[in-house]
Structure formats: structure tokens, C-alpha cells
Amino acid sequence: MWNDISVQWQTAFEEAWKAFCEGSIPIGAALFDENGGLILKDHNRANLPDTVNRLIAHAEANILRRLDTDRYDPKKLTLYTTMEPCPMCMGTASMSNIRHLRSASHDPHCGMVHLSETEPYYIGKATDYTFECGDMELVQLTVQSYYELRCIDNGSSRNVFDSFGEQCPDASGISKRLYEDKALDRFAEKGTAFGTVFDHILSMK
């Protein structure tokens, strides 16, 4: 449940919910120092009117472009992201010398953390990474699957939605039930805090 997860994860998920409420892909990220202090947080900004290139307005990249590397040693920082980084964000994290990466969910569609074990450059970075999975993966993939259902209704391919369903069938099923009465849209319209949304999704398991 929401109160059982760390402040770090709560911060990242609140950013993902902010993205959803803005009509963007619901992924959030947050960067913390070695003492657990928040440095930066951000979310996908693909649907904001002032975003110039919507294709690369990803949560992790948005954070790392703003990181002051004169003030902070990236090797000591930990990047929390609600979804496994894509090729761009994984590359940006590695090039930024981020050595500690935490992902709430695998991304079976375009996740690239496996590069840390297969490609010489990434191997040399010795990135310490973990996947939380469990309830956090269920919630993240439920919200993203819901977003994908909306895209499908607007004519997009089912490929991403189907890949999420293969990764986590429960998330796919819950997202369909929520989408039937547009439950997450109603939560967003009411300004519901994500802690409430998080617990509601878990209650549907």
C-alpha cells in the first residue's frame, strides 16, 4: 500500500501521476543524494504545449539535463524511475555517470537496462540497478496500460499495450476494468492524490 513505500518512490509516482493528469505518458522520476535528499524530480512532458520535441520529453532525461554536475557527484546519486529507462534515458543516465538506478517496473516494449550486462561501454559504468516489481510494477503498468487503451481508441497500435499484458496480465486486466468507466480520468479531474489511486488499484487485485 502507499504508506508502505519509501518517500523516494512516492515522489517518483507522484510525478508519473502528474504526467497522466497532463495527458502525457505516465512516467515519473526523482534523483536523490546519498543521504536520501531530493535533488530533482520530473515527469514525461510529451503533451505540454511548450514542449518543443515531444518525442524525447522523457522523465529521466528531463532531470539529467538539469543536473548541476559541478555541485553534485553523479556517481553518488540514485535515480528512481517508475518505468525501466528507454534507450535514450538509459544512455543519458550512463553518460551522466549515474551509478545507482532503481526502476519500479520492467518495460517489455523498450526497456534497456539489460545493456548494463551486454554492452562494453555500459558494463564499464558498473551501474548498480534493481527492479522493485511486485505491487509497484502492477500499479505502474496498470496506469500505463490505461493510457495505452486511450491511445488505441485514438487509432494507435495495440503493440505496447499487449507487451505490458505479457509482462503483467493482472495490470492489463485491471486497466481494462478501470477504463470501462474512465475511473482514472475521473480521479485526475477531481485532483485525487496518487496515494489514493495507488491503493485503489491494489484493491482491485
MODACOR-V626613 format. One record per backbone hydrogen bond with DSSP energy under -0.5 kcal/mol. NH is the residue of the N-H (numbers start at 1). CO is the residue of the C=O. Records with the same first field share a line. If there is no record, write none. Layout:
# MODACOR-V626613
NH->CO  CO
This chain:
# MODACOR-V626613
4->1
5->2
10->6
11->7
12->8
13->9
14->10
15->11
16->12
17->13
18->14
19->15
20->16
21->17
22->18
23->20
24->19
27->25
29->42
30->80
31->40
32->78
33->37
36->33
39->31
40->31
42->29
44->27
45->57
48->45
51->48
52->50
54->52
56->53
57->54
58->56
62->58
63->59
64->60
65->61
66->63
67->63  64
69->67
71->68
72->68
74->72
76->73
77->74
78->32
79->100
80->30  78
81->102
82->28
84->105
90->86
91->87
92->88
93->89
94->90
95->91
96->92
97->94
98->93
99->74  97
100->77
101->128
102->79
103->130
104->81
108->106
111->107
112->85
115->112
116->113
117->114
118->114
119->115
123->119
124->120
125->121  122
126->122  123
127->122
128->99
129->127
130->101
132->103
133->104
136->133
137->133
138->134
139->135
140->136
141->137
142->138
143->139
144->140
145->141
146->142
147->143
148->144
149->145
150->146
151->147
152->148
153->149
154->150  151
155->152
156->151
162->158
163->159
164->160
165->161
166->162
167->163
168->164
171->168
172->168
173->169
174->170
175->171
176->172
177->173
178->174
179->175
180->176
181->177  178
182->179
183->178
186->182
187->183
188->184
189->185
190->186
191->187  188
192->187
196->193
197->193
198->194
199->195
200->196
201->197
202->198
203->199
204->200  201
205->202
